[in-house]
């Protein structure tokens, strides 16, 4: 299941409806004293994506055996869209680089040098081009977390989160107690944001919300999906995709209301070990589709 959605209302990554939101960001635009950040700086490619209506030449394009619209939330766009590729580094294998990029100089984690908002040569992290946002065996069960909406830069990380968790950038505060907000990797409300850019990401291994079943399908089936929402001012674009997978043994709680990160991590361990198949029941697939569509 893969969905590309255009204009949408951004309320903690709400359902992908074609609705205009006129909610402004708490981030400064070009207020006096704001700190420039490359992840929020104006780029020429933004131009056709600012308006409420996507230009006709950027809609209904035949691409990869499908008809798609140009979509800044997607990492796979036709060349004529003029959208730069997503770039990502692997959090699991580049933890030291990540830590230097995410902490501010002089933060509590003094054993790391840290990078300022501008960052010397991007904190020496360039990332590799990423086109497929799907979370599956080929991606090593990792999702793409976009943090720089202007350059579409971020990192890949294991999808060990329940459906309710969302990560947004820039942060809505100027600083935090960890010395992370406002760093090169994670811009914050003190960073200049002249185009009022925002990006939010979900990467999920979750309960399908299937009611209790005699075959324990409600505890074995999991909805595995991602969702990215990219906004410029009041206009937002969304991209999502996912499916239903059946674990070899019951892992999820009896009731979806009891789901949390602990269950998601347990399910992820099963997926990484290959203890799953595509044998979700028809009801579980429908439940997973509804869970994905509503997130």
C-alpha atoms as one frame of an Amber mdcrd trajectory, in Angstrom:
protein
   0.000   0.000   0.000   1.516   3.296  -1.076  -0.270   6.633  -1.077   0.807
  10.045  -2.305  -1.406  12.798  -0.964  -1.224  16.445  -1.934  -2.717  19.303
   0.047  -3.602  18.326   3.616  -4.343  19.613   7.089  -1.399  19.138   9.433
  -2.610  18.366  12.935  -0.075  15.930  14.372  -0.035  14.062  11.103  -3.787
  13.732  10.822  -5.467  11.712   8.087  -4.402  12.631   4.559  -7.352  14.745
   3.497  -7.204  17.429   0.833  -7.830  20.341   3.175  -6.112  23.710   3.483
  -4.748  24.596   6.902  -4.177  28.238   7.793  -2.269  27.476  10.997   1.043
  29.322  11.068   4.226  27.877  12.540   5.548  29.033  15.899   8.985  29.258
  14.276  10.215  32.744  13.401  10.343  33.708   9.765  13.066  36.308   9.660
  12.719  37.870  13.067  15.644  39.963  14.325  18.205  37.769  16.008  17.083
  34.501  14.449  19.880  32.082  13.582  20.187  30.996   9.923  19.895  27.269
   9.323  20.659  25.453   6.034  17.811  23.015   6.659  15.286  25.871   6.581
  16.873  28.259   4.048  14.951  29.329   0.949  15.542  27.138  -2.115  14.598
  27.962  -5.694  12.739  24.675  -6.130  10.043  25.778  -3.662   8.455  28.170
  -6.169   5.771  25.940  -7.777   4.830  24.325  -4.458   3.832  27.451  -2.538
   0.383  28.027  -4.038  -2.843  26.363  -3.030  -3.118  24.696  -6.458  -0.319
  22.583  -7.886   0.462  23.684 -11.488  -1.067  21.436 -14.146   2.331  20.383
 -15.503   3.193  18.918 -12.087   0.054  16.774 -11.857  -1.006  13.443 -13.380
   2.468  12.472 -14.547   3.102   8.952 -15.838   5.939   7.601 -13.732   7.038
   4.081 -12.803   3.856   2.479 -14.144   1.646   4.858 -12.158   0.119   8.322
 -12.412   1.489  10.661  -9.756   1.594  14.300  -8.717   4.838  15.992  -7.750
   5.135  15.737  -3.992   7.816  17.272  -1.712   6.866  14.750   0.997   7.846
  11.861  -1.279  11.423  10.791  -1.919  10.557   9.400  -5.365   9.454  12.076
  -7.839   9.598  12.378 -11.634  12.543  14.496 -12.882  10.259  17.269 -14.148
   9.170  18.010 -10.568  12.504  19.718  -9.858  12.493  18.409  -6.286  15.952
  17.521  -4.920  16.467  13.927  -3.777  16.141  12.898  -0.161  19.468  12.246
   1.503  19.948  10.124   4.586  22.635   8.642   6.766  22.273   5.453   8.786
  21.757   6.215  12.463  22.652   2.662  13.518  26.063   2.648  11.829  26.928
   6.348  12.248  26.075   6.976  15.892  29.182   9.080  16.582  28.521  11.356
  13.596  24.873  11.613  14.585  25.785  12.620  18.130  28.154  15.348  16.943
  25.504  16.630  14.535  22.648  16.646  17.019  24.311  18.302  20.046  25.143
  21.980  20.252  28.736  22.985  21.063  29.162  23.294  24.820  26.130  21.151
  25.647  26.074  18.763  28.588  27.503  15.983  26.427  30.953  17.563  26.420
  32.738  14.514  25.063  31.165  15.388  21.710  32.272  18.499  19.873  28.806
  19.342  18.603  27.818  21.473  15.622  26.260  24.903  15.440  23.213  25.543
  13.282  25.363  26.333  10.267  27.688  23.428  10.929  31.125  23.047   9.380
  30.639  21.197   6.095  27.345  19.813   7.312  29.004  18.310  10.373  30.826
  16.126   7.849  27.653  14.179   7.098  26.490  14.266   3.496  24.173  11.279
   3.426  23.260   9.053   0.497  20.359   9.456  -1.893  17.218   7.673  -0.709
  14.263   7.085  -3.027  12.218   4.360  -1.330  10.648   5.270   2.009   9.075
   1.839   2.509   9.796  -0.007   5.754  10.552  -3.635   4.959  13.263  -6.290
   4.790  15.097  -4.405   2.025  15.343  -1.275   4.205  16.448  -3.397   7.190
  13.176  -2.334   8.831  14.321   1.258   8.992  12.305   4.345   8.177  13.458
   7.727   6.894  13.214  10.595   9.375  13.387  13.921   7.508  14.693  16.838
   9.590  15.694  19.469   7.018  12.629  20.341   4.920  14.601  22.692   2.667
  17.207  20.118   1.621  15.157  16.969   2.475  17.972  15.649   4.628  17.609
  13.237   7.536  18.559   9.788   8.707  17.247   6.241   8.717  16.286   4.626
  11.988  14.620   1.408  13.073  10.839   1.669  12.964  10.207   0.775  16.603
   7.390   3.234  17.288   3.639   2.928  17.875   1.208   4.796  15.639   0.786
   7.690  18.059   4.406   8.874  17.892   5.371  11.648  15.489   8.632  13.589
  15.070   8.429  17.136  13.679  11.034  19.670  12.567  11.778  22.442  13.319
  11.115  22.043  17.029   8.492  24.371  18.485  10.919  25.580  21.198  14.187
  27.511  21.046  16.139  25.107  23.240  15.862  22.053  25.458  17.704  20.663
  28.470  19.634  18.128  26.353  21.343  20.743  24.178  19.845  19.327  20.980
  17.267  21.838  19.733  18.834  24.423  17.445  21.740  22.167  16.470  22.792
  21.480  12.901  20.685  18.334  12.681  17.629  19.517  14.585  16.578  23.112
  13.929  14.367  24.859  16.457  12.128  27.880  16.919  15.114  30.250  17.205
  16.322  29.362  13.700  15.284  31.571  10.788  12.453  30.019   8.801  11.635
  32.512   6.024   9.272  30.136   4.184   7.569  28.733   7.301   8.713  25.181
   6.498   7.692  22.155   8.553   8.153  18.410   8.182   6.724  15.598  10.322
   7.429  11.879  10.105   5.976   8.640  11.420   7.635   5.225  11.086   5.517
   2.579  12.670   5.165  -1.066  13.652   1.755  -1.119  15.305  -1.333  -3.042
  16.336  -3.778  -3.273  13.417  -6.684  -2.449  15.833  -8.264  -5.769  14.822
 -10.716  -6.916  17.550  -9.916 -10.149  19.420  -9.973 -13.224  17.174 -10.007
 -16.967  18.039  -6.869 -17.549  15.928  -4.954 -14.772  17.747  -4.627 -12.806
  14.515  -5.224  -9.629  16.510  -1.949 -10.306  18.356   0.064 -11.572  15.383
  -0.845  -9.083  12.651   1.045  -5.763  12.596   0.638  -2.644  10.493   4.056
  -1.542   9.230   4.027   1.906   7.640   5.565   5.352   7.246   4.068   8.793
   6.774   5.819  12.045   5.895   4.110  15.447   5.841   5.984  18.404   4.304
   4.610  21.944   4.617   5.449  25.343   3.203   3.339  27.961   4.950  -0.302
  26.787   5.047   0.117  24.220   2.284   1.045  20.660   3.188   1.861  17.552
   1.185   1.820  13.973   2.489   3.285  10.645   1.445   2.612   7.322   3.142
   2.900   3.616   2.527   2.670   0.341   4.387   1.070  -3.083   4.701   0.022
  -5.879   7.052   2.471  -8.583   8.148   1.789 -11.687  10.242   4.212 -12.582
  13.019   4.966 -16.234  13.736   3.766 -15.877  17.338   1.476 -13.547  19.300
   3.340 -10.356  20.203   0.923  -7.444  20.223  -1.419  -6.824  23.197  -4.986
  -8.141  23.230  -6.333  -4.629  22.930  -4.991  -1.914  20.652  -5.538   0.610
  23.454  -2.716  -1.083  25.391  -0.171  -0.645  22.605   3.078   1.165  23.337
   6.714   1.260  22.243   7.538  -1.930  24.146   5.212  -3.949  21.938   6.453
  -2.201  18.796  10.049  -3.085  19.679   9.120  -6.703  20.354   7.372  -6.922
  16.989  10.361  -5.297  15.287  12.662  -7.950  16.749  10.485 -10.636  15.182
  10.550  -8.891  11.811  14.330  -8.485  11.908  14.704 -12.189  12.761  12.550
 -13.141   9.772   9.819 -14.631  11.934   6.908 -13.298   9.883   5.027 -13.848
   6.641   2.410 -12.138   4.464  -0.422 -14.301   5.748  -2.608 -11.652   7.382
  -6.275 -12.596   7.231  -8.586 -10.537   5.037  -9.984  -8.877   8.167  -6.485
  -8.054   9.454  -5.534  -6.508   6.113  -8.657  -4.342   6.168  -7.937  -3.321
   9.753  -4.328  -2.479   8.885  -5.453  -0.447   5.875  -7.833   1.542   8.084
  -5.151   2.070  10.732  -2.712   3.328   8.092  -5.305   5.542   6.404  -6.280
   7.156   9.705  -2.711   8.031  10.698
